[in-house]
Amino acid sequence: MARITGFATFDVRFPTSRTLDGSDAMNPSPDYAAAYVALRTDAEDVSGDAFVFTIGRGNDVQLAAIRALEPLMVGLDLDATLDDLGGLWRRLVGDSQLRWLGPEKGVMHMAIGAVVNACWDLAAKRAGLPLWRLLASLSPEQVLDLLDFRYLTDALSRDEAREILEGAEQGKAERIAELDANGYPAYTTSPGWLGYSDERLVKQLEAAAKEGFSQVKLKVGASLADDVRRCEIARAVLGPGIDIAVDANQVWDVGPAVAWIRELARFDLAWVEEPTSPDDVLGTAAIRRAVSPVPIAAGEHVANRVVFKQLLQAGAIDVMQIDACRVAGVNENILNLLLAKKFGVPVCPHAGGVGLCEAVQHLSFFDYAAVSCSTEARKIEWIDHLHEHFVAPAVVVEGRYRAPAVPGASTQMRAESLAEYSYPDGPGWAQGKYETGRT
Amino acid sequence: MARITGFATFDVRFPTSRTLDGSDAMNPSPDYAAAYVALRTDAEDVSGDAFVFTIGRGNDVQLAAIRALEPLMVGLDLDATLDDLGGLWRRLVGDSQLRWLGPEKGVMHMAIGAVVNACWDLAAKRAGLPLWRLLASLSPEQVLDLLDFRYLTDALSRDEAREILEGAEQGKAERIAELDANGYPAYTTSPGWLGYSDERLVKQLEAAAKEGFSQVKLKVGASLADDVRRCEIARAVLGPGIDIAVDANQVWDVGPAVAWIRELARFDLAWVEEPTSPDDVLGTAAIRRAVSPVPIAAGEHVANRVVFKQLLQAGAIDVMQIDACRVAGVNENILNLLLAKKFGVPVCPHAGGVGLCEAVQHLSFFDYAAVSCSTEARKIEWIDHLHEHFVAPAVVVEGRYRAPAVPGASTQMRAESLAEYSYPDGPGWAQGKYETGRT
């Protein structure tokens, strides 16, 4: 009988603040990082790998939280664990002492997400399938057994979820074939970082258009004059045929959000993202009502399914943006996909960072195959950055994600990258250019 | 010029799970713990002490988060820092890399709370005043400078807060004198732990009545039959003159909460606490509407001021329960008190655990002196447990908290206790009775 033997953990950080890749109004100088876990077993020479994405300082705190879960995993029967990942999810999220540290939010909840996702990576590798195909191969009842409907039943019952999943059985094989042939739509944020010059913006916009993207996203919220100028540049470069979304990264209060968005509305925005605090369901709903018909998007920092439920109940969002690392892993994100389907809101995942594209693509592919059955108004964020560190990088061609084909969840990093960028002792940090402490 | 030199940190845990003190429907077997920080300076032989309360496993994760803040504090000018704790709060909460780990919730946010509270303990010790008197001595403008209104301005502007604070200037000296003379109302949860037998319940209820408490609280939510029986016992022992509140510790979904509360409504409850997820503003509001006029209380697990704002905006709560350790310290809790005053909802703080009574009493005393100016329908939770570990323990006599008189925030533990219960090497743990791992 094979058992889980332990975690190997890595504090992986990339010195991205040197180039201002990833700069926005809330996060002027991130060092993209991964609190990385490899789940080891005594069964075979394959690990289940996953991570929490962070932006630098505090990656060690996130790693401490992942390590705190190791005693709950060591010694578990491997087959039994992977055969009941719904049960594992409930045990980890329900551990009352650890739950106190959230509950179900922040560092501890994201740590559970990494461990759950590492199990999924291992399960998919052992099944010889990319994660999205493994998920799509499950029966509705098997999917339901992965899910904990606690706190959701006023909006989505197990029976309603079953109805959605059973309804999606029809045509599933055809949709999987279509995904294999044509992939899934992407949009790009690579041009839009706030720290880039106008010249660089133009160059990157031209590249995005040339690469076949039908939507780009710009960061906004630091200066209205700058935002107007950058939107004008984008519209001029892109023409009317390519959508423009903007992302404020939570910088506004409700009143200022409404005023600012009204100034940008003339650019016919695809959406305005994270206008205010990710916790502010009522505030986001108030903003949406006030700026209608400008679409509002949110979700990358939404702590759990309970907040997503309310965003949908309150009619606060036109676009729901799940994140692969923010909630407690694949299981909770399947609930998020089901909630979105129930309320008729498209899911356009947040990605970028380190490995977020790799991780989240599987969820959108699964969504099309087995939940929403639609790609209408749906696209996955794409940022062409740091993919070279992954064993099976996400691939975007002509504005579309190619269907992941390698067994696993695409979340395993290359051993060389783990070594090179281990913080603070990896050779990637040898120059001592990284500064902790005050910002 | 004096400077902050560093943190001394302690992983303090008490083996409370051996006795089931603290057991409830969500937390069957907690080991009360403190992720404890002593802020050291080169100025004098006095430290600023504070902690995050946890219930056992994960206290080390919480401590890692506190330690992650040390580089942001070491070397700071002591006087300048303590003179501008509003600025410090904004820098710590606003550190974009650390903020990613919440944002503004969970482990990282609570860590900031501990560091901010340690600064307040030090400031009050240096001022030679108990914290509540130091806060009450500040002018409205000085209080405002402590506060960050970000994400609140749709419900509470700085001008509105100023109006509240200026309105409370009148009679402040008299209210302070009254607090010194008569203290502040308390209620007790000591009788009501779910793990206690009926015999023990009766004995403790009789003691509570004899000690002069005008309200007790029982844990509910595991079994309706048990809850009904325990409420019957409580009403029989206490008679009609002493209020009974019940606490479900988040175990219900919206529908089950409504059904269960209706079954308990005949006991004329003072309030039903935490009927569902602390994140579920809309769900809590729906429950309150459905069970009206049974009062609903919540807040001990509310992650930040943004969620409190919404609970008030949505009319979800009759009683607001702040916690000294859940949000980012005194500064954020002053905002919470102001929000409650604005919406006309009484604040009855959550306490108990380790040191929560000690810490939170200062906020209610300040609330009466300088914010709400009322003790009507207000009382602080009291649990007579683990106070002996504090240098200046909270004191409750005849159902009322005595006014804290010792300089500081009452959050300093005795050095002997820190040593005895340091986990895992303190002599208090020498028996090896404590088990980590699976629950």
Contacts between the chains, C-beta under 8 A, distances in Angstrom:
chain1	res1	chain2	res2	distance
A	26	B	96	6.1
A	26	B	99	7.5
A	27	B	96	4.4
A	27	B	97	7.7
A	27	B	99	7.9
A	27	B	100	7.2
A	28	B	96	6.4
A	29	B	96	7.4
A	30	B	96	7.0
A	30	B	97	6.5
A	30	B	100	7.7
A	31	B	97	7.1
A	54	B	97	7.4
A	54	B	100	5.5
A	54	B	101	6.4
A	55	B	96	7.0
A	55	B	97	5.1
A	55	B	100	4.6
A	56	B	97	4.1
A	57	B	68	6.8
A	57	B	95	7.1
A	57	B	97	3.9
A	57	B	98	5.5
A	58	B	65	7.6
A	58	B	68	5.5
A	58	B	97	6.1
A	58	B	98	4.7
A	58	B	100	7.1
A	58	B	101	4.8
A	58	B	108	6.5
A	60	B	64	6.7
A	60	B	68	6.7
A	61	B	61	7.3
A	61	B	64	4.9
A	61	B	65	4.7
A	61	B	68	5.0
A	61	B	101	6.5
A	61	B	107	6.8
A	61	B	108	6.7
A	62	B	101	6.4
A	64	B	60	6.7
A	64	B	61	4.9
A	64	B	64	4.0
A	64	B	65	8.0
A	65	B	58	7.6
A	65	B	61	4.7
A	65	B	64	7.9
A	65	B	107	6.8
A	68	B	57	6.8
A	68	B	58	5.5
A	68	B	60	6.7
A	68	B	61	5.0
A	71	B	436	5.4
A	71	B	437	4.2
A	71	B	438	7.7
A	72	B	437	6.3
A	72	B	438	5.9
A	91	B	438	7.8
A	95	B	57	7.1
A	95	B	439	5.5
A	96	B	26	6.1
A	96	B	27	4.4
A	96	B	28	6.4
A	96	B	29	7.4
A	96	B	30	7.0
A	96	B	55	7.0
A	96	B	439	6.6
A	97	B	27	7.7
A	97	B	30	6.5
A	97	B	31	7.0
A	97	B	54	7.4
A	97	B	55	5.1
A	97	B	56	4.1
A	97	B	57	3.9
A	97	B	58	6.1
A	97	B	439	7.1
A	98	B	57	5.5
A	98	B	58	4.7
A	99	B	26	7.5
A	99	B	27	7.9
A	100	B	27	7.2
A	100	B	30	7.7
A	100	B	54	5.5
A	100	B	55	4.7
A	100	B	58	7.1
A	101	B	54	6.4
A	101	B	58	4.8
A	101	B	61	6.5
A	101	B	62	6.4
A	101	B	106	6.4
A	101	B	107	5.3
A	101	B	110	7.8
A	102	B	105	7.8
A	102	B	106	5.2
A	102	B	107	7.9
A	103	B	250	7.2
A	103	B	277	7.9
A	103	B	278	6.8
A	103	B	301	5.8
A	104	B	277	7.6
A	104	B	279	7.4
A	105	B	102	7.9
A	105	B	105	5.1
A	105	B	106	4.9
A	105	B	279	7.1
A	105	B	303	6.3
A	106	B	101	6.5
A	106	B	102	5.2
A	106	B	105	4.9
A	106	B	106	1.9
A	106	B	107	5.4
A	106	B	108	6.4
A	106	B	109	7.1
A	106	B	303	7.8
A	107	B	61	6.8
A	107	B	65	6.8
A	107	B	101	5.3
A	107	B	102	8.0
A	107	B	106	5.4
A	107	B	107	3.8
A	107	B	108	6.0
A	108	B	58	6.4
A	108	B	61	6.7
A	108	B	106	6.4
A	108	B	107	6.0
A	109	B	106	7.1
A	110	B	101	7.8
A	111	B	61	8.0
A	149	B	253	8.0
A	150	B	253	6.6
A	151	B	253	6.0
A	151	B	276	6.4
A	151	B	277	4.4
A	151	B	280	6.1
A	151	B	283	7.2
A	152	B	253	7.5
A	153	B	253	4.6
A	153	B	254	7.2
A	153	B	255	6.3
A	154	B	253	6.4
A	154	B	254	3.9
A	154	B	255	6.2
A	154	B	283	6.1
A	154	B	286	6.8
A	250	B	103	7.2
A	253	B	149	7.9
A	253	B	150	6.6
A	253	B	151	6.0
A	253	B	152	7.5
A	253	B	153	4.6
A	253	B	154	6.4
A	254	B	153	7.2
A	254	B	154	3.9
A	255	B	153	6.3
A	255	B	154	6.2
A	276	B	151	6.4
A	277	B	103	7.9
A	277	B	104	7.5
A	277	B	151	4.4
A	277	B	306	4.8
A	278	B	103	6.8
A	279	B	104	7.4
A	279	B	105	7.1
A	279	B	151	8.0
A	279	B	303	7.0
A	279	B	304	6.6
A	279	B	306	4.4
A	279	B	307	5.6
A	279	B	310	7.8
A	280	B	151	6.1
A	280	B	306	5.3
A	280	B	309	7.7
A	280	B	310	6.8
A	281	B	281	6.3
A	281	B	282	7.1
A	281	B	310	6.4
A	282	B	281	7.1
A	282	B	310	4.9
A	282	B	313	5.5
A	282	B	314	6.5
A	283	B	151	7.2
A	283	B	154	6.0
A	283	B	306	7.9
A	283	B	310	7.7
A	286	B	154	6.8
A	301	B	103	5.8
A	303	B	105	6.2
A	303	B	106	7.7
A	303	B	279	7.0
A	303	B	303	7.7
A	304	B	279	6.6
A	306	B	277	4.9
A	306	B	279	4.4
A	306	B	280	5.3
A	306	B	283	7.9
A	307	B	279	5.7
A	309	B	280	7.7
A	310	B	279	7.9
A	310	B	280	6.8
A	310	B	281	6.4
A	310	B	282	4.8
A	310	B	283	7.7
A	313	B	282	5.5
A	314	B	282	6.5
A	436	B	71	5.3
A	437	B	71	4.2
A	437	B	72	6.2
A	438	B	71	7.7
A	438	B	72	5.9
A	438	B	91	7.8
A	439	B	95	5.6
A	439	B	96	6.6
A	439	B	97	7.2
